[in-house]
Amino acid sequence: MGSIKNLLIVGRTNCGKSALGNVLCNETCFEENESTFRNSKDFQEDKFRWNETEYRVVDMRIRSNDKNYLINRLCQVIYSMPEGISQVLFVIDERFTKEEIKTFKVFESTIFKTGIDKYTTIVRTKFENFKSKEECDNDKEDLCKAHKKISKLCKNIVYVDNPPTKICVNDEDDNDTIKFNKKRREKSRTILLSHLEKVCSNEYFKLNMWDKLNNSETPEEVERYIESEDKKLAKLFKSKKNLHCSPS
């Protein structure tokens, strides 16, 4: 039995992150309704097993494009995934909205400099023709042409469709819709798991101070580790006087 594989789901609000978590885990533990998730924790988390491999799925909320905010969330990821990150699933549901482009640029200018792009997959959700290789290839080509900065990730783009299965049932048509949507989600899960088996090796992404940060208890310790061991991130933390990265 292999080591646990840690999957971090990131993306803008209402892009389908929580639905993706439910599809992966084959459960309904992730709250897909963003309105009820608004006041909950920054993370939703669950585990599942596939072909003797255990996966941990974390759905991370991004409420700001501020660099320090994003890195602070990454600190929380360290507490949630002490082994390291197996794969980041960067979720989009269109050909990159302005908001997603901004978020991606922040990741590129800060987080990607750490090398995490090698462990990143773009998941294109709500793609109606996700079962057509030709349609997926065409969209991938258009996406990479329109946004050259993400062309290095084009080899790791997965297309899925995870329509809702929790809908109000008023007649037989609604029951048929639920059955249809469940089948599409099952197909999406097969595609996702097949991809993860290929890209999730026994290597994990970790910042230089990952293990030390996982054992730290105070903001001062966090800042000291970043300053001494992650020079690329140190400048970003200098402007954040009250850094807080507790696991609670």
VOBA-1610 file (N, C-alpha, C; in pm, whole numbers, padded with zeros to 5 digits, always signed):
BEGIN
Met+00085-00119+00000Met+00000+00000+00000Met+00088+00124+00000Gly+00061+00219-00093Gly+00144+00337-00106Gly+00115+00442-00001Ser+00202+00544+00003Ser+00183+00654+00096Ser+00063+00737+00053Ile+00013+00818+00146Ile-00102+00902+00114Ile-00063+01007+00011Lys-00153+01035-00081Lys-00133+01139-00182Lys-00221+01258-00145Asn-00160+01374-00133Asn-00231+01494-00090Asn-00268+01582-00209Leu-00397+01608-00223Leu-00449+01689-00334Leu-00503+01821-00280Leu-00450+01931-00328Leu-00495+02064-00287Leu-00575+02128-00399Ile-00704+02156-00373Ile-00791+02217-00473Ile-00797+02367-00449Val-00764+02446-00551Val-00770+02591-00540Val-00846+02647-00660Gly-00899+02767-00645Gly-00974+02831-00752Gly-01067+02935-00696Arg-01131+03010-00784Arg-01219+03117-00740Arg-01352+03061-00689Thr-01430+03146-00625Thr-01561+03109-00574Thr-01654+03066-00687Asn-01729+02960-00662Asn-01830+02909-00757Asn-01773+02852-00886Cys-01646+02813-00886Cys-01590+02754-01007Cys-01605+02602-01010Gly-01650+02543-00899Gly-01672+02399-00896Gly-01571+02323-00813Lys-01501+02391-00722Lys-01400+02324-00639Lys-01461+02216-00550Ser-01567+02253-00479Ser-01628+02158-00384Ser-01692+02039-00457Ala-01753+02066-00572Ala-01809+01956-00652Ala-01698+01862-00695Leu-01582+01919-00730Leu-01468+01836-00768Leu-01424+01749-00650Gly-01423+01807-00529Gly-01387+01730-00410Gly-01482+01614-00388Asn-01611+01639-00404Asn-01711+01533-00387Asn-01697+01423-00492Val-01668+01463-00615Val-01652+01365-00721Val-01530+01277-00694Leu-01421+01338-00653Leu-01300+01261-00623Leu-01324+01163-00509Cys-01387+01211-00402Cys-01408+01127-00284Cys-01528+01034-00298Asn-01608+01057-00406Asn-01730+00978-00428Asn-01823+00990-00308Glu-01830+01112-00254Glu-01911+01141-00136Glu-01983+01274-00158Thr-02054+01319-00053Thr-02119+01450-00057Thr-02078+01531+00065Cys-01952+01510+00111Cys-01906+01574+00234Cys-01865+01719+00212Phe-01830+01758+00089Phe-01792+01895+00061Phe-01918+01977+00030Glu-01931+02090+00097Glu-02047+02177+00076Glu-02035+02246-00059Glu-02120+02211-00155Glu-02113+02267-00289Glu-02185+02400-00301Asn-02266+02434-00202Asn-02338+02561-00203Asn-02250+02668-00141Glu-02194+02758-00223Glu-02102+02860-00173Glu-02167+02953-00071Ser-02297+02973-00079Ser-02363+03065+00014Ser-02359+03012+00157Thr-02369+02878+00173Thr-02362+02820+00307Thr-02218+02796+00350Phe-02127+02795+00253Phe-01985+02773+00282Phe-01916+02904+00319Arg-01984+03016+00295Arg-01921+03148+00309Arg-01867+03172+00448Asn-01937+03125+00549Asn-01896+03151+00686Asn-01824+03032+00751Ser-01790+02934+00673Ser-01722+02817+00728Ser-01570+02836+00721Lys-01496+02731+00755Lys-01352+02740+00758Lys-01294+02757+00618Asp-01168+02796+00612Asp-01101+02814+00484Asp-01076+02682+00413Phe-01089+02571+00483Phe-01061+02441+00425Phe-01178+02345+00443Gln-01203+02265+00341Gln-01288+02147+00353Gln-01197+02029+00319Glu-01209+01922+00394Glu-01112+01814+00381Glu-01180+01677+00394Asp-01131+01580+00316Asp-01178+01442+00327Asp-01073+01350+00265Lys-01091+01220+00285Lys-00999+01120+00230Lys-01077+01015+00153Phe-01009+00949+00060Phe-01068+00835-00009Phe-00956+00741-00052Arg-00992+00619-00085Arg-00894+00519-00128Arg-00927+00472-00269Trp-00822+00456-00351Trp-00840+00411-00488Trp-00720+00324-00526Asn-00747+00201-00566Asn-00642+00108-00607Asn-00530+00100-00502Glu-00569+00081-00377Glu-00476+00063-00266Glu-00398+00190-00230Thr-00433+00301-00289Thr-00368+00428-00255Thr-00468+00518-00184Glu-00424+00578-00074Glu-00509+00671+00000Glu-00481+00814-00046Tyr-00588+00890-00067Tyr-00578+01029-00108Tyr-00642+01119-00002Arg-00578+01230+00024Arg-00638+01334+00108Arg-00672+01453+00018Val-00796+01500+00024Val-00842+01611-00060Val-00871+01732+00028Val-00810+01845-00003Val-00834+01969+00069Val-00882+02074-00030Asp-00998+02131-00002Asp-01056+02238-00082Asp-01023+02369-00013Met-00937+02450-00074Met-00892+02575-00013Met-00964+02695-00072Arg-01022+02775+00015Arg-01086+02899-00028Arg-00980+03005-00054Ile-01000+03084-00158Ile-00915+03200-00184Ile-01004+03323-00184Arg-00995+03402-00078Arg-01081+03519-00064Arg-01014+03647-00109Ser-00886+03638-00142Ser-00812+03758-00180Ser-00699+03720-00273Asn-00659+03813-00361Asn-00544+03793-00448Asn-00417+03851-00387Asp-00426+03896-00262Asp-00310+03950-00194Asp-00204+03841-00175Lys-00080+03873-00207Lys+00026+03773-00202Lys+00042+03715-00062Asn+00042+03803+00037Asn+00060+03756+00174Asn-00055+03667+00218Tyr-00175+03700+00173Tyr-00291+03617+00207Tyr-00274+03476+00150Leu-00232+03469+00023Leu-00216+03339-00041Leu-00108+03255+00028Ile+00000+03320+00065Ile+00106+03247+00130Ile+00064+03206+00271Asn-00016+03288+00336Asn-00068+03252+00468Asn-00155+03127+00459Arg-00234+03119+00353Arg-00314+02998+00331Arg-00224+02878+00307Leu-00111+02901+00240Leu-00018+02792+00216Leu+00040+02740+00347Cys+00058+02830+00443Cys+00102+02787+00576Cys+00000+02690+00636Gln-00127+02721+00619Gln-00231+02634+00672Gln-00229+02498+00602Val-00195+02499+00473Val-00185+02374+00399Val-00077+02284+00460Ile+00032+02346+00505Ile+00141+02269+00564Ile+00092+02191+00685Tyr+00010+02255+00768Tyr-00044+02187+00884Tyr-00138+02074+00843Ser-00211+02095+00734Ser-00307+01995+00689Ser-00239+01879+00618Met-00125+01907+00552Met-00056+01806+00472Met+00090+01798+00514Pro+00119+01739+00629Pro+00257+01735+00677Pro+00352+01659+00585Glu+00299+01566+00505Glu+00385+01488+00415Glu+00433+01573+00296Gly+00354+01676+00261Gly+00380+01756+00142Gly+00264+01746+00045Ile+00269+01821-00065Ile+00162+01825-00164Ile+00196+01733-00281Ser+00104+01643-00314Ser+00122+01555-00428Ser+00082+01624-00558Gln-00029+01698-00554Gln-00077+01767-00673Gln-00171+01881-00634Val-00150+01997-00697Val-00241+02110-00684Val-00338+02104-00802Leu-00467+02107-00772Leu-00570+02108-00877Leu-00624+02250-00887Phe-00579+02324-00989Phe-00618+02463-01010Phe-00744+02463-01096Val-00859+02493-01036Val-00988+02474-01102Val-01035+02601-01173Ile-01075+02585-01298Ile-01138+02694-01374Ile-01262+02637-01441Asp-01360+02724-01468Asp-01479+02675-01537Asp-01507+02751-01665Glu-01411+02838-01705Glu-01420+02909-01832Glu-01279+02921-01886Arg-01262+02991-01997Arg-01128+03013-02051Arg-01058+03124-01973Phe-01051+03109-01846Phe-00987+03204-01755Phe-01058+03339-01753Thr-01134+03364-01648Thr-01195+03495-01627Thr-01086+03592-01582Lys-01119+03720-01577Lys-01022+03821-01532Lys-00976+03791-01391Glu-01071+03745-01307Glu-01037+03713-01169Glu-00939+03596-01163Glu-00962+03494-01245Glu-00874+03378-01245Glu-00736+03413-01299Ile-00732+03501-01399Ile-00604+03545-01453Ile-00522+03617-01346Lys-00589+03703-01268Lys-00521+03774-01160Lys-00467+03675-01057Thr-00551+03579-01020Thr-00509+03479-00921Thr-00391+03399-00973Phe-00398+03359-01100Phe-00290+03280-01158Phe-00160+03360-01161Lys-00169+03490-01196Lys-00049+03574-01201Lys+00015+03586-01064Val-00069+03594-00959Val-00014+03601-00823Val+00056+03470-00790Phe-00007+03358-00824Phe+00056+03229-00801Phe+00188+03220-00877Glu+00188+03270-01001Glu+00309+03261-01083Glu+00421+03345-01025Ser+00389+03466-00977Ser+00491+03558-00927Ser+00539+03525-00787Thr+00465+03440-00716Thr+00504+03406-00579Thr+00516+03256-00561Ile+00403+03188-00556Ile+00401+03046-00524Ile+00475+02962-00628Phe+00456+02991-00759Phe+00518+02909-00862Phe+00670+02919-00860Lys+00723+03028-00805Lys+00868+03042-00796Lys+00930+02938-00705Thr+00847+02876-00623Thr+00896+02773-00534Thr+00910+02639-00606Gly+00858+02628-00728Gly+00865+02504-00804Gly+00739+02421-00799Ile+00633+02474-00739Ile+00510+02397-00725Ile+00438+02377-00858Asp+00475+02455-00960Asp+00411+02438-01090Asp+00433+02297-01146Lys+00540+02232-01103Lys+00568+02095-01148Lys+00468+01995-01089Tyr+00395+02040-00989Tyr+00297+01954-00921Tyr+00155+02009-00939Thr+00131+02079-01049Thr+00003+02147-01069Thr-00070+02096-01192Thr-00199+02071-01176Thr-00288+02034-01286Thr-00401+02136-01294Ile-00428+02184-01415Ile-00544+02269-01436Ile-00665+02178-01464Val-00771+02197-01387Val-00893+02119-01406Val-01000+02210-01464Arg-01039+02184-01586Arg-01141+02264-01655Arg-01276+02199-01628Thr-01357+02259-01540Thr-01486+02202-01504Thr-01598+02259-01591Lys-01716+02197-01578Lys-01835+02243-01649Lys-01811+02248-01800Phe-01732+02151-01849Phe-01702+02144-01992Phe-01793+02040-02054Glu-01891+02088-02128Glu-01998+02002-02178Glu-01947+01887-02263Asn-01845+01913-02345Asn-01793+01810-02435Asn-01667+01745-02379Phe-01665+01723-02248Phe-01544+01671-02184Phe-01508+01530-02227Lys-01603+01456-02285Lys-01575+01320-02330Lys-01518+01314-02471Ser-01513+01430-02538Ser-01460+01437-02673Ser-01314+01482-02670Lys-01222+01397-02708Lys-01081+01432-02709Lys-01054+01549-02803Glu-01122+01551-02917Glu-01103+01659-03014Glu-01143+01793-02954Glu-01260+01799-02888Glu-01307+01922-02827Glu-01212+01968-02715Cys-01165+01874-02636Cys-01072+01906-02527Cys-00941+01959-02583Asp-00889+01894-02687Asp-00763+01938-02748Asp-00777+02077-02809Asn-00889+02103-02873Asn-00912+02235-02932Asn-00917+02344-02825Asp-00987+02314-02715Asp-00997+02411-02607Asp-00860+02433-02542Lys-00785+02326-02526Lys-00651+02337-02467Lys-00561+02425-02553Glu-00569+02407-02684Glu-00489+02489-02775Glu-00529+02636-02766Asp-00659+02662-02764Asp-00707+02801-02753Asp-00665+02864-02621Leu-00675+02787-02515Leu-00641+02835-02381Leu-00494+02874-02373Cys-00408+02791-02427Cys-00264+02817-02421Cys-00223+02932-02512Lys-00291+02948-02624Lys-00262+03060-02713Lys-00304+03192-02650Ala-00419+03191-02585Ala-00472+03314-02526Ala-00394+03356-02402His-00337+03262-02331His-00267+03291-02206His-00134+03217-02206Lys-00035+03279-02270Lys+00095+03216-02288Lys+00164+03184-02156Lys+00130+03258-02051Lys+00195+03237-01922Lys+00162+03101-01863Ile+00051+03040-01907Ile+00016+02909-01852Ile+00049+02796-01949Ser+00116+02831-02060Ser+00145+02728-02161Ser+00230+02615-02105Lys+00313+02646-02003Lys+00397+02541-01945Lys+00315+02439-01868Leu+00188+02474-01837Leu+00101+02380-01766Leu+00003+02309-01859Cys+00012+02341-01988Cys-00088+02288-02082Cys-00087+02136-02089Lys+00026+02074-02061Lys+00030+01928-02066Lys-00050+01867-01953Asn-00074+01945-01849Asn-00151+01897-01734Asn-00284+01971-01723Ile-00369+01954-01823Ile-00505+02007-01820Ile-00602+01890-01831Val-00696+01883-01738Val-00795+01776-01738Val-00934+01837-01754Tyr-01016+01777-01839Tyr-01151+01827-01867Tyr-01256+01737-01804Val-01348+01798-01729Val-01454+01722-01662Val-01584+01802-01662Asp-01690+01735-01621Asp-01819+01802-01601Asp-01885+01738-01480Asn-01908+01820-01376Asn-01964+01769-01251Asn-02096+01840-01219Pro-02201+01813-01296Pro-02329+01880-01273Pro-02389+01841-01139Pro-02474+01925-01082Pro-02530+01899-00948Pro-02620+01776-00945Thr-02614+01706-00833Thr-02701+01590-00813Thr-02801+01614-00700Lys-02782+01722-00627Lys-02877+01760-00523Lys-02970+01867-00578Ile-03077+01823-00643Ile-03174+01916-00700Ile-03313+01880-00648Cys-03400+01976-00652Cys-03537+01954-00606Cys-03612+01864-00705Val-03667+01755-00656Val-03737+01659-00743Val-03887+01686-00740Asn-03939+01724-00856Asn-04082+01750-00869Asn-04153+01649-00958Asp-04076+01584-01045Asp-04137+01486-01134Asp-04030+01388-01181Glu-04071+01297-01270Glu-03979+01194-01319Glu-03864+01254-01399Asp-03890+01367-01466Asp-03783+01432-01542Asp-03668+01471-01450Asp-03701+01518-01331Asp-03596+01557-01236Asp-03516+01435-01192Asn-03585+01321-01172Asn-03514+01198-01138Asn-03421+01155-01250Asp-03467+01170-01373Asp-03383+01136-01489Asp-03261+01229-01496Thr-03281+01356-01464Thr-03171+01452-01464Thr-03065+01413-01362Ile-03109+01372-01244Ile-03015+01331-01138Ile-02936+01209-01184Lys-03003+01111-01244Lys-02934+00992-01292Lys-02832+01028-01400Phe-02872+01116-01489Phe-02783+01161-01597Phe-02661+01233-01541Asn-02684+01322-01445Asn-02575+01398-01385Asn-02479+01308-01308Lys-02535+01207-01241Lys-02450+01113-01167Lys-02358+01038-01263Lys-02408+00999-01378Lys-02327+00928-01476Lys-02214+01016-01527Arg-02243+01143-01548Arg-02139+01236-01595Arg-02032+01254-01487Arg-02075+01260-01362Arg-01978+01274-01253Arg-01893+01148-01239Glu-01954+01032-01261Glu-01879+00906-01255Glu-01772+00901-01364Lys-01808+00947-01483Lys-01712+00952-01593Lys-01600+01051-01561Ser-01637+01164-01504Ser-01537+01264-01466Ser-01441+01206-01364Arg-01494+01131-01268Arg-01410+01071-01164Arg-01309+00974-01225Thr-01355+00894-01321Thr-01265+00800-01388Thr-01151+00874-01458Ile-01185+00983-01525Ile-01083+01064-01595Ile-00984+01123-01495Leu-01036+01177-01385Leu-00951+01240-01284Leu-00857+01139-01219Leu-00911+01024-01179Leu-00830+00925-01111Leu-00723+00866-01203Ser-00758+00850-01329Ser-00660+00802-01426Ser-00545+00901-01439His-00578+01030-01441His-00475+01134-01449His-00389+01135-01324Leu-00453+01125-01207Leu-00380+01131-01081Leu-00283+01014-01066Glu-00323+00897-01114Glu-00234+00782-01108Glu-00106+00807-01188Lys-00115+00890-01292Lys+00001+00919-01376Lys+00091+01027-01315Val+00028+01127-01254Val+00107+01243-01210Val+00147+01241-01063Cys+00079+01161-00982Cys+00110+01156-00838Cys+00214+01048-00811Ser+00338+01088-00808Ser+00446+00994-00780Ser+00466+00986-00629Asn+00578+00927-00588Asn+00609+00920-00446Asn+00683+01044-00398Glu+00699+01142-00487Glu+00762+01269-00450Glu+00654+01366-00405Tyr+00692+01457-00314Tyr+00600+01558-00264Tyr+00664+01695-00277Phe+00578+01794-00298Phe+00628+01932-00296Phe+00631+01982-00153Lys+00746+02040-00115Lys+00760+02102+00016Lys+00844+02228+00004Leu+00806+02332+00075Leu+00893+02447+00090Leu+01013+02404+00173Asn+01120+02481+00166Asn+01241+02445+00238Asn+01217+02426+00387Met+01131+02511+00444Met+01110+02507+00588Met+00985+02430+00627Trp+00933+02347+00533Trp+00805+02278+00553Trp+00799+02200+00684Asp+00898+02112+00705Asp+00895+02027+00824Asp+00912+02107+00952Lys+00995+02210+00949Lys+01012+02293+01068Lys+00887+02373+01096Leu+00825+02424+00989Leu+00702+02502+01006Leu+00591+02415+01063Asn+00589+02289+01023Asn+00486+02198+01072Asn+00496+02176+01222Asn+00615+02197+01278Asn+00634+02178+01421Asn+00638+02309+01500Ser+00624+02422+01431Ser+00633+02550+01499Ser+00500+02587+01564Glu+00505+02675+01661Glu+00385+02712+01735Glu+00358+02862+01734Thr+00458+02942+01702Thr+00440+03087+01711Thr+00467+03153+01577Pro+00404+03270+01552Pro+00431+03345+01429Pro+00578+03384+01416Glu+00644+03409+01530Glu+00786+03447+01526Glu+00871+03334+01468Glu+00839+03209+01506Glu+00911+03095+01453Glu+00890+03083+01303Val+00766+03104+01260Val+00734+03096+01117Val+00816+03197+01039Glu+00818+03321+01085Glu+00893+03425+01016Glu+01042+03394+01014Arg+01094+03338+01122Arg+01237+03307+01130Arg+01274+03198+01030Tyr+01191+03095+01020Tyr+01219+02987+00926Tyr+01213+03037+00781Ile+01115+03119+00752Ile+01103+03172+00615Ile+01223+03259+00582Glu+01264+03344+00675Glu+01375+03435+00654Glu+01506+03360+00630Ser+01525+03251+00703Ser+01652+03179+00695Ser+01656+03072+00586Glu+01540+03019+00547Glu+01543+02904+00458Glu+01466+02921+00328Asp+01382+03021+00316Asp+01308+03045+00192Asp+01319+03192+00153Lys+01436+03226+00097Lys+01465+03365+00064Lys+01364+03424-00035Lys+01313+03340-00124Lys+01221+03389-00226Lys+01089+03437-00165Leu+01053+03381-00049Leu+00929+03419+00015Leu+00949+03520+00128Ala+01073+03535+00173Ala+01100+03617+00292Ala+01052+03761+00275Lys+01076+03821+00159Lys+01037+03960+00138Lys+00887+03979+00148Leu+00811+03878+00107Leu+00666+03889+00109Leu+00612+03887+00252Phe+00685+03821+00340Phe+00639+03812+00478Phe+00684+03931+00562Lys+00784+04005+00517Lys+00834+04117+00595Lys+00729+04225+00616Ser+00640+04240+00516Ser+00537+04344+00526Ser+00416+04300+00606Lys+00415+04174+00649Lys+00301+04123+00725Lys+00343+04106+00871Lys+00324+04207+00952Lys+00375+04210+01089Lys+00307+04107+01179Asn+00179+04087+01157Asn+00106+03996+01245Asn+00071+03865+01176Leu+00172+03801+01122Leu+00153+03674+01054Leu+00097+03570+01150His-00008+03500+01107His-00068+03399+01195His-00090+03274+01113Cys-00024+03166+01150Cys-00036+03040+01077Cys-00062+02924+01171Ser-00149+02942+01267Ser-00176+02834+01361Ser-00268+02732+01297Pro-00259+02604+01337Pro-00342+02500+01276Pro-00486+02505+01322Ser-00519+02590+01415Ser-00656+02593+01466Ser-00742+02688+01386
//
